[in-house]
Amino acid sequence: MRGRRPGPDVHERLTTVRGRVVRSLAVGDGSSRDGPLVVVVPGLGLPFYTLATARALVERGMSCTVLDLPGFGSDRLCSTPPNIHAIGLATARWVEAQASDRPVVLLGHSTGAQAALTAALALGAGRPFLSLVLAGTTFAPRQRGLIGLATATPSAYRHDRPDELDPAQLVRGGSAIVAILRSGLRDAPEDRIRHLRVPVTITAGIHDSFNPVEWLDLLATSAVLAPTVRTSLLGGSHNNLFTHPDEVADLVCLAGADAMTG
């Protein structure tokens, strides 16, 4: 099934990682190798909406690749099971295979932030030039039941737009998207982030009801082993990687400096 064309500046890459083919989308010409590589882990396995931020990063001289995990961006077989920890481990293995020689910023959004946390924990001990950006991290403790989730969801997307999603990706994902959501609801990032040993930036849109300030504060204060912790409220609501890409990119550039310091 054909979806929205990502644009001529987006280049599909297929990489075999531990016997599985991982599809990624490299934005720009890939000529900049002096700075860190930003690796984007989208929420719910839907990569299209993250490309606006990827382009904004390239405009700032950064290299950026969006991972299509589990694999809803094409008609290929999915490369990993549809849950946040499998996606996170696949992300870590991709980084080990494709970016072993350069600093890396892991930028995860929504359930992708939960997966990126898994990746950072898997990479952290042996990976000095690494930083993590948790954007719109799901789910705050009171949202992990049906009532709490239903209460937060309608207002979480109040400033988002319908053109941020590719309908083909939604169709391909189908019930697997629900599986990712369920795995995210079972997770407690505030517990796992206590073991993180790399710089972390925690951010969300100011109107994102999935990310009340107290939730960002809990994540930040729980990152007790991280050498630096940065928090920031940006414009927009949950999917502000699409609606406010320049603000997000400026913040990710700061995380890039963190990665460069080791």
C-alpha positions in Angstrom: 0.0 0.0 0.0 1.5 3.3 -1.1 1.5 6.1 1.5 2.5 9.7 1.5 5.8 10.4 -0.3 8.3 11.6 2.3 10.0 13.9 -0.2 13.2 13.8 -2.4 15.4 14.7 0.5 14.5 11.5 2.4 16.5 8.4 1.5 15.5 4.9 2.4 18.1 2.7 3.9 17.9 -1.0 4.6 20.3 -2.5 7.1 20.5 -6.1 8.3 20.9 -6.1 12.0 21.3 -9.5 13.7 19.4 -11.2 10.8 16.6 -8.7 10.6 16.2 -5.9 8.0 15.7 -2.5 9.6 14.4 0.3 7.4 15.5 3.8 8.2 15.0 7.2 6.6 18.1 9.4 6.3 17.2 13.0 5.8 19.4 15.3 3.7 22.5 14.3 1.8 24.3 12.8 4.8 27.4 14.9 4.2 27.7 16.2 7.7 29.7 13.8 9.8 31.5 16.3 12.1 28.7 16.4 14.7 26.5 13.8 16.3 24.0 11.7 14.5 20.4 12.2 15.7 18.5 8.9 15.7 14.7 9.4 15.9 12.4 6.7 17.4 8.8 7.6 16.5 5.8 7.1 18.6 3.5 4.1 17.9 5.9 3.1 15.0 4.6 5.9 12.8 7.6 7.7 11.3 6.0 10.3 8.9 5.2 13.0 11.5 8.8 13.1 12.7 10.3 14.2 9.4 9.5 17.9 10.0 11.8 17.9 13.0 14.4 15.8 11.1 14.5 18.4 8.4 14.8 21.2 10.9 17.8 19.4 12.4 19.5 19.0 9.0 19.0 22.7 8.4 21.0 23.3 11.6 23.9 21.2 10.3 23.0 18.0 12.1 22.8 14.5 10.6 19.4 12.8 11.2 18.0 9.3 10.6 14.4 8.2 11.5 14.1 4.5 12.3 11.0 2.8 10.9 10.4 0.4 13.8 8.7 -2.0 14.0 8.2 -1.3 10.2 4.9 0.4 9.5 6.4 2.8 6.9 6.5 0.3 4.1 5.0 -3.0 2.9 8.1 -5.0 4.1 7.8 -7.4 7.0 8.2 -5.8 10.4 11.7 -6.1 11.7 10.8 -6.4 15.4 7.8 -7.3 17.6 5.4 -4.4 18.3 6.4 -3.5 21.8 8.5 -0.7 23.3 11.3 -2.9 24.6 11.8 -4.8 21.4 11.8 -1.6 19.5 14.3 -0.1 21.9 16.7 -3.1 21.7 16.5 -3.0 17.9 17.4 0.7 18.1 20.4 0.0 20.2 21.6 -2.8 17.8 21.1 -0.4 14.8 23.2 2.2 16.5 25.9 -0.3 17.3 26.0 -1.4 13.7 25.6 1.9 11.9 27.1 4.6 14.2 29.8 3.0 16.2 32.3 5.7 15.3 30.4 8.8 16.1 28.4 10.6 18.9 24.7 9.8 18.9 21.6 11.6 20.2 18.6 9.3 20.7 15.4 11.3 20.2 12.3 9.3 21.2 8.8 10.6 21.1 5.7 9.4 23.0 6.0 5.5 23.2 9.1 6.0 21.1 10.6 7.9 24.1 10.0 4.8 26.2 11.7 2.7 23.5 14.6 5.2 23.3 15.1 4.9 27.1 15.4 1.1 26.6 18.0 1.8 23.9 20.0 4.2 26.0 20.0 1.8 28.9 21.2 -1.0 26.6 24.0 1.2 25.1 24.9 3.4 28.0 27.6 1.5 29.9 29.8 1.0 26.9 28.9 4.1 24.9 30.4 7.4 26.3 29.4 9.7 23.4 25.6 9.4 23.8 22.7 11.6 25.0 19.0 11.0 25.2 16.0 13.2 24.5 12.7 12.1 25.9 9.9 14.0 24.1 6.3 13.7 25.1 7.1 10.6 27.1 4.1 8.3 27.8 2.5 7.5 30.3 2.2 9.4 33.5 1.3 7.0 36.4 -2.4 8.1 36.6 -2.8 7.5 32.9 -2.0 3.8 32.9 -5.6 2.7 33.3 -8.4 3.1 30.9 -10.1 6.0 32.8 -6.9 8.0 33.1 -5.9 7.4 29.5 -9.4 8.3 28.2 -9.4 11.5 30.3 -6.0 12.7 29.0 -6.3 11.8 25.3 -8.8 14.3 23.9 -6.9 17.3 25.0 -3.4 15.9 24.3 -3.8 16.6 20.6 -5.5 19.9 20.8 -2.9 21.8 18.7 -2.1 18.9 16.3 -3.2 18.6 12.7 -4.6 15.7 10.7 -2.0 16.0 8.0 0.8 14.9 10.4 -0.1 11.2 9.9 0.2 8.9 6.9 -3.0 6.8 6.6 -1.1 4.0 5.0 1.1 3.6 8.1 -2.0 3.5 10.3 -3.5 0.7 8.1 -0.3 -1.3 8.0 0.1 -1.0 11.8 -3.5 -1.9 12.6 -3.7 -4.1 15.7 0.1 -3.9 16.2 -0.2 -0.2 17.0 -2.6 -1.2 19.9 0.1 -3.7 21.0 2.7 -1.0 21.2 0.2 1.1 23.2 -0.5 -1.7 25.6 3.2 -2.3 26.2 3.7 1.4 26.9 0.9 1.3 29.5 2.6 -1.5 31.3 5.9 0.4 31.5 7.1 2.6 34.4 9.8 4.9 32.9 10.3 6.7 36.2 11.7 3.5 37.6 13.9 2.6 34.7 15.4 6.1 34.2 17.0 5.7 37.7 19.6 3.5 36.0 20.4 5.9 33.1 24.0 7.1 33.0 24.0 9.4 30.0 22.8 13.0 29.7 19.1 13.3 29.3 16.8 16.1 28.0 13.1 15.8 29.0 10.6 17.9 27.1 7.0 18.1 26.0 4.5 20.5 24.4 3.1 22.9 26.9 -0.5 21.9 26.0 0.3 18.1 26.0 -2.0 16.6 28.6 -0.1 13.4 28.4 2.8 15.3 30.0 1.7 17.4 32.9 4.6 19.3 34.6 4.6 17.0 37.6 5.3 14.0 35.3 8.3 15.8 33.7 9.5 16.7 37.1 9.2 13.1 38.3 11.2 11.8 35.3 13.8 14.5 35.9 14.2 13.9 39.6 14.3 10.1 39.0 17.3 10.4 36.7 19.7 10.2 39.7 22.7 8.8 37.8 22.5 10.9 34.7 25.4 13.3 34.5 23.1 16.2 33.3 19.4 16.5 33.2 17.6 19.2 31.2 13.9 19.9 31.1 12.0 22.1 28.7 8.4 23.0 27.8 8.0 23.9 24.2 5.1 25.1 22.1 2.2 22.8 20.9 0.7 19.7 22.3 1.6 16.0 22.0 2.9 15.8 18.5 4.9 19.0 18.5 7.7 17.4 16.5 5.3 18.1 13.5 3.8 21.4 14.6 6.8 23.0 16.2 9.9 21.4 14.6 12.2 24.4 14.9 11.7 24.6 18.7 12.3 20.9 19.0 15.4 21.0 16.8 16.9 23.8 18.8 16.6 21.8 22.0 18.0 18.7 20.3 21.0 20.7 19.3 21.8 21.2 23.0 21.5 17.5 23.5 23.9 17.1 20.6 26.5 19.2 22.5 26.0 16.9 25.5 26.8 13.9 23.3 29.9 15.5 22.0 31.3 16.0 25.5 31.2 12.3 26.3 
